[in-house]
């Protein structure tokens, strides 16, 4: 190692899902929405005033904060907006997890949590999910420096009942509990209704999945105004102009179009349920998913082999070569046509 290299921060980074770009591909690997954003977003885009791009954006993201607050029946002071929920979560780790005690998150979960914890030198423990990939609430009763988990969990798709989330909150009133609801709109109960009861709760959501705007990078947190103020203080100490003008303006349109939002959700949920039936018939097993993906293992063919075979046909799914889950594929729900092509390929391959 060169001398100048000794003082350099070395980290093991998060590995984002591949972003292939084949014209004929079926992309079921990063849990994007197969439908475009609301047509109102495109309408707004056509009216964007380019001259304004020379000006810095509003550092407080006032318009988008307000639109989100209105949509969820909250006050503006209860909403924080960031560059995708990854940014919101990273800021939240930085702001809320400063104890010497370990923070807790499941052994199988969003693989960015341990990366942020390592980066920020936050100690952590990872209680194991049970054999059916469910979170055991009792594992979160011990002393800790904070808690974070997704609901539904990723990559399993398993949703926790609201009563269990509340139980975890009741046992953890002296630390911050973050519920990462990246996939909640696809059918899991939201912890938002617990916000008024638990002042130490932060709920994080995103425009990347249910609002078809992964490319725009918009995420948000909701919590009590004191927590939101602390989050903003850290944000302003790091990068004050996080949200660009386009994201702010288009985000407002996206959150206002409730009808399109509901219609898109319904299509994806219907296709998910249809896909579950097909996968069962093909010999796959999986826990019930409430997300826009299914985490499935085949009874006889290894996941690594299926992953490769699909890939050769330009059908991309996600495979994690990690303990406990290396025989599973995480399959994002695409359009009905995409899922028909996907299951038709599997039917052919498995026979
Ligand atoms: N949380 C979970 C559980 C996720 O799977 C993802 C998507 N990778 C995110 C947060 C971050 O999504 P985004 O930054 O696009 O909002």
Boltz pocket constraint, residues with backbone or C-beta under 6 A from the ligand:
constraints:
  - pocket:
      binder: B
      contacts: [[A, 30], [A, 83], [A, 84], [A, 85], [A, 86], [A, 87], [A, 110], [A, 150], [A, 152], [A, 154], [A, 180], [A, 182], [A, 205], [A, 206], [A, 207], [A, 208], [A, 214], [A, 218], [A, 219]]
      max_distance: 6.0
